[in-house]
Amino acid sequence: MSLKEQKVIGEKIRIARAIANITQKELADLIGIGRVAILDMEKGRVDISISKLKKISEITNQPIEYFIKDIEPEFEEVKKGKNILKQNTM
């Protein structure tokens, strides 16, 4: 997986986690990994295994296709997700 693809998937993980209203620590605990591993995934610094992506999908109640469909950057979707994040933090 390319760095660009990792970053898109990572951003989608961050958005899905925010929509599910769970912290990085909570997600990490539910998956059985450290919080820094979630941070690295969200920043696109690491390849994410299918098994971990499946767990994230189940925990955030997002279909796995959400994370991997049209792997090319979906800038409008990411932009919309960032707007959701801004609204949730205000």
Secondary structure by P-SEA (a helix, b strand, c coil): ccaaaaaaaaaaaaaaaaaacccaaaaaaaacccaaaaaaaaaccccccaaaaaaaaaaacccccccccccccaaaaaaaaaaaaaaaac
